[in-house]
Amino acid sequence: MFARLQELIGAINRMNSKTVFEKEQSISDAIAERDVVGKRRDFFAGIADAATTRQDRYSKSEVRFVATVSVGKLQTEVDQLAKRYRELDTRLHLGDSEEPESRGSTPTSYIVGSVRSQSHGVSSIVTTTC
């Protein structure tokens, strides 16, 4: 069972590295970009969340917490990264390298396999062109 899974993942990864997604970017490159964008989004969201954490003080002699980062700017960055992540993820799952709005009525690519490892955060998508 695990040997077959390894064969499938290997085949998916080989296909993803050969399949053009956008210009000179392969599907593997797009998956890597999407995963890094997601990690950056989570990183900045964590900083923004920590900066907005409210600490109740019971007296004026207790330590006062002051945000040293612009939460608004961080949230704007988080929103832009979230948008980019959704765009890449949607296009990857559609199996189509074109922008969703510009696709014709008949898709040219179809996803024939997808494997996601939760423990390693690795995604693989195989498409075939018709």
C-alpha positions as protocol buffer text, in pm:
chain_id: "A"
residue {
  index: 1
  type: MET
  ca { x: 0 y: 0 z: 0 }
}
residue {
  index: 2
  type: PHE
  ca { x: 274 y: 250 z: 96 }
}
residue {
  index: 3
  type: ALA
  ca { x: 486 y: 148 z: -201 }
}
residue {
  index: 4
  type: ARG
  ca { x: 196 y: 231 z: -435 }
}
residue {
  index: 5
  type: LEU
  ca { x: 143 y: 565 z: -257 }
}
residue {
  index: 6
  type: GLN
  ca { x: 512 y: 644 z: -305 }
}
residue {
  index: 7
  type: GLU
  ca { x: 484 y: 557 z: -676 }
}
residue {
  index: 8
  type: LEU
  ca { x: 180 y: 783 z: -716 }
}
residue {
  index: 9
  type: ILE
  ca { x: 339 y: 1075 z: -534 }
}
residue {
  index: 10
  type: GLY
  ca { x: 657 y: 1035 z: -741 }
}
residue {
  index: 11
  type: ALA
  ca { x: 455 y: 1031 z: -1064 }
}
residue {
  index: 12
  type: ILE
  ca { x: 256 y: 1336 z: -957 }
}
residue {
  index: 13
  type: ASN
  ca { x: 571 y: 1527 z: -863 }
}
residue {
  index: 14
  type: ARG
  ca { x: 745 y: 1438 z: -1192 }
}
residue {
  index: 15
  type: MET
  ca { x: 440 y: 1552 z: -1389 }
}
residue {
  index: 16
  type: ASN
  ca { x: 407 y: 1873 z: -1186 }
}
residue {
  index: 17
  type: SER
  ca { x: 770 y: 1964 z: -1248 }
}
residue {
  index: 18
  type: LYS
  ca { x: 725 y: 1919 z: -1625 }
}
residue {
  index: 19
  type: THR
  ca { x: 384 y: 2088 z: -1665 }
}
residue {
  index: 20
  type: VAL
  ca { x: 390 y: 2460 z: -1742 }
}
residue {
  index: 21
  type: PHE
  ca { x: 160 y: 2656 z: -1516 }
}
residue {
  index: 22
  type: GLU
  ca { x: 235 y: 3015 z: -1609 }
}
residue {
  index: 23
  type: LYS
  ca { x: 500 y: 3151 z: -1843 }
}
residue {
  index: 24
  type: GLU
  ca { x: 817 y: 2972 z: -1730 }
}
residue {
  index: 25
  type: GLN
  ca { x: 670 y: 2851 z: -1400 }
}
residue {
  index: 26
  type: SER
  ca { x: 583 y: 2485 z: -1350 }
}
residue {
  index: 27
  type: ILE
  ca { x: 299 y: 2355 z: -1136 }
}
residue {
  index: 28
  type: SER
  ca { x: 560 y: 2257 z: -875 }
}
residue {
  index: 29
  type: ASP
  ca { x: 686 y: 2615 z: -871 }
}
residue {
  index: 30
  type: ALA
  ca { x: 330 y: 2748 z: -833 }
}
residue {
  index: 31
  type: ILE
  ca { x: 264 y: 2508 z: -544 }
}
residue {
  index: 32
  type: ALA
  ca { x: 586 y: 2622 z: -374 }
}
residue {
  index: 33
  type: GLU
  ca { x: 491 y: 2988 z: -427 }
}
residue {
  index: 34
  type: ARG
  ca { x: 143 y: 2929 z: -286 }
}
residue {
  index: 35
  type: ASP
  ca { x: 283 y: 2751 z: 20 }
}
residue {
  index: 36
  type: VAL
  ca { x: 537 y: 3031 z: 89 }
}
residue {
  index: 37
  type: VAL
  ca { x: 268 y: 3296 z: 45 }
}
residue {
  index: 38
  type: GLY
  ca { x: 55 y: 3105 z: 298 }
}
residue {
  index: 39
  type: LYS
  ca { x: 343 y: 3088 z: 547 }
}
residue {
  index: 40
  type: ARG
  ca { x: 412 y: 3462 z: 507 }
}
residue {
  index: 41
  type: ARG
  ca { x: 41 y: 3535 z: 557 }
}
residue {
  index: 42
  type: ASP
  ca { x: 33 y: 3325 z: 876 }
}
residue {
  index: 43
  type: PHE
  ca { x: 355 y: 3490 z: 1002 }
}
residue {
  index: 44
  type: PHE
  ca { x: 224 y: 3846 z: 957 }
}
residue {
  index: 45
  type: ALA
  ca { x: -119 y: 3753 z: 1092 }
}
residue {
  index: 46
  type: GLY
  ca { x: 49 y: 3616 z: 1406 }
}
residue {
  index: 47
  type: ILE
  ca { x: 243 y: 3938 z: 1456 }
}
residue {
  index: 48
  type: ALA
  ca { x: -73 y: 4148 z: 1405 }
}
residue {
  index: 49
  type: ASP
  ca { x: -263 y: 3926 z: 1648 }
}
residue {
  index: 50
  type: ALA
  ca { x: 10 y: 3955 z: 1912 }
}
residue {
  index: 51
  type: ALA
  ca { x: 21 y: 4333 z: 1867 }
}
residue {
  index: 52
  type: THR
  ca { x: -352 y: 4363 z: 1930 }
}
residue {
  index: 53
  type: THR
  ca { x: -355 y: 4143 z: 2239 }
}
residue {
  index: 54
  type: ARG
  ca { x: -497 y: 4342 z: 2524 }
}
residue {
  index: 55
  type: GLN
  ca { x: -330 y: 4318 z: 2862 }
}
residue {
  index: 56
  type: ASP
  ca { x: -544 y: 4430 z: 3153 }
}
residue {
  index: 57
  type: ARG
  ca { x: -360 y: 4624 z: 3420 }
}
residue {
  index: 58
  type: TYR
  ca { x: -491 y: 4640 z: 3772 }
}
residue {
  index: 59
  type: SER
  ca { x: -280 y: 4935 z: 3880 }
}
residue {
  index: 60
  type: LYS
  ca { x: -60 y: 5199 z: 3717 }
}
residue {
  index: 61
  type: SER
  ca { x: 250 y: 5032 z: 3859 }
}
residue {
  index: 62
  type: GLU
  ca { x: 205 y: 4724 z: 3640 }
}
residue {
  index: 63
  type: VAL
  ca { x: 385 y: 4690 z: 3307 }
}
residue {
  index: 64
  type: ARG
  ca { x: 203 y: 4854 z: 3019 }
}
residue {
  index: 65
  type: PHE
  ca { x: 214 y: 4683 z: 2679 }
}
residue {
  index: 66
  type: VAL
  ca { x: 246 y: 4907 z: 2375 }
}
residue {
  index: 67
  type: ALA
  ca { x: 231 y: 4788 z: 2013 }
}
residue {
  index: 68
  type: THR
  ca { x: 553 y: 4877 z: 1830 }
}
residue {
  index: 69
  type: VAL
  ca { x: 425 y: 4780 z: 1486 }
}
residue {
  index: 70
  type: SER
  ca { x: 154 y: 4928 z: 1269 }
}
residue {
  index: 71
  type: VAL
  ca { x: -129 y: 4678 z: 1298 }
}
residue {
  index: 72
  type: GLY
  ca { x: -314 y: 4843 z: 1009 }
}
residue {
  index: 73
  type: LYS
  ca { x: -18 y: 4800 z: 773 }
}
residue {
  index: 74
  type: LEU
  ca { x: 31 y: 4442 z: 887 }
}
residue {
  index: 75
  type: GLN
  ca { x: -336 y: 4363 z: 830 }
}
residue {
  index: 76
  type: THR
  ca { x: -317 y: 4517 z: 481 }
}
residue {
  index: 77
  type: GLU
  ca { x: -18 y: 4292 z: 404 }
}
residue {
  index: 78
  type: VAL
  ca { x: -204 y: 3989 z: 546 }
}
residue {
  index: 79
  type: ASP
  ca { x: -507 y: 4071 z: 327 }
}
residue {
  index: 80
  type: GLN
  ca { x: -292 y: 4102 z: 12 }
}
residue {
  index: 81
  type: LEU
  ca { x: -113 y: 3775 z: 86 }
}
residue {
  index: 82
  type: ALA
  ca { x: -445 y: 3599 z: 156 }
}
residue {
  index: 83
  type: LYS
  ca { x: -578 y: 3721 z: -179 }
}
residue {
  index: 84
  type: ARG
  ca { x: -268 y: 3599 z: -364 }
}
residue {
  index: 85
  type: TYR
  ca { x: -290 y: 3263 z: -184 }
}
residue {
  index: 86
  type: ARG
  ca { x: -658 y: 3220 z: -284 }
}
residue {
  index: 87
  type: GLU
  ca { x: -584 y: 3314 z: -645 }
}
residue {
  index: 88
  type: LEU
  ca { x: -299 y: 3065 z: -675 }
}
residue {
  index: 89
  type: ASP
  ca { x: -489 y: 2792 z: -491 }
}
residue {
  index: 90
  type: THR
  ca { x: -800 y: 2837 z: -706 }
}
residue {
  index: 91
  type: ARG
  ca { x: -601 y: 2828 z: -1030 }
}
residue {
  index: 92
  type: LEU
  ca { x: -409 y: 2521 z: -915 }
}
residue {
  index: 93
  type: HIS
  ca { x: -726 y: 2335 z: -824 }
}
residue {
  index: 94
  type: LEU
  ca { x: -894 y: 2433 z: -1149 }
}
residue {
  index: 95
  type: GLY
  ca { x: -598 y: 2276 z: -1327 }
}
residue {
  index: 96
  type: ASP
  ca { x: -581 y: 2583 z: -1544 }
}
residue {
  index: 97
  type: SER
  ca { x: -297 y: 2833 z: -1575 }
}
residue {
  index: 98
  type: GLU
  ca { x: -521 y: 3115 z: -1696 }
}
residue {
  index: 99
  type: GLU
  ca { x: -689 y: 3368 z: -1471 }
}
residue {
  index: 100
  type: PRO
  ca { x: -1036 y: 3239 z: -1371 }
}
residue {
  index: 101
  type: GLU
  ca { x: -1214 y: 3535 z: -1539 }
}
residue {
  index: 102
  type: SER
  ca { x: -1039 y: 3484 z: -1873 }
}
residue {
  index: 103
  type: ARG
  ca { x: -1115 y: 3114 z: -1919 }
}
residue {
  index: 104
  type: GLY
  ca { x: -1332 y: 3013 z: -2209 }
}
residue {
  index: 105
  type: SER
  ca { x: -1639 y: 2795 z: -2175 }
}
residue {
  index: 106
  type: THR
  ca { x: -1436 y: 2476 z: -2224 }
}
residue {
  index: 107
  type: PRO
  ca { x: -1145 y: 2407 z: -1989 }
}
residue {
  index: 108
  type: THR
  ca { x: -824 y: 2288 z: -2150 }
}
residue {
  index: 109
  type: SER
  ca { x: -679 y: 2108 z: -1847 }
}
residue {
  index: 110
  type: TYR
  ca { x: -819 y: 1870 z: -1590 }
}
residue {
  index: 111
  type: ILE
  ca { x: -685 y: 1761 z: -1255 }
}
residue {
  index: 112
  type: VAL
  ca { x: -628 y: 1385 z: -1259 }
}
residue {
  index: 113
  type: GLY
  ca { x: -467 y: 1348 z: -918 }
}
residue {
  index: 114
  type: SER
  ca { x: -400 y: 1542 z: -603 }
}
residue {
  index: 115
  type: VAL
  ca { x: -207 y: 1441 z: -293 }
}
residue {
  index: 116
  type: ARG
  ca { x: -164 y: 1658 z: 17 }
}
residue {
  index: 117
  type: SER
  ca { x: 52 y: 1567 z: 314 }
}
residue {
  index: 118
  type: GLN
  ca { x: -72 y: 1749 z: 625 }
}
residue {
  index: 119
  type: SER
  ca { x: 238 y: 1662 z: 825 }
}
residue {
  index: 120
  type: HIS
  ca { x: 478 y: 1814 z: 570 }
}
residue {
  index: 121
  type: GLY
  ca { x: 251 y: 2075 z: 411 }
}
residue {
  index: 122
  type: VAL
  ca { x: 332 y: 1945 z: 64 }
}
residue {
  index: 123
  type: SER
  ca { x: 83 y: 1950 z: -220 }
}
residue {
  index: 124
  type: SER
  ca { x: 97 y: 1785 z: -557 }
}
residue {
  index: 125
  type: ILE
  ca { x: -147 y: 1827 z: -843 }
}
residue {
  index: 126
  type: VAL
  ca { x: -140 y: 1641 z: -1175 }
}
residue {
  index: 127
  type: THR
  ca { x: -318 y: 1778 z: -1479 }
}
residue {
  index: 128
  type: THR
  ca { x: -376 y: 1646 z: -1825 }
}
residue {
  index: 129
  type: THR
  ca { x: -452 y: 1863 z: -2127 }
}
residue {
  index: 130
  type: CYS
  ca { x: -737 y: 1768 z: -2357 }
}
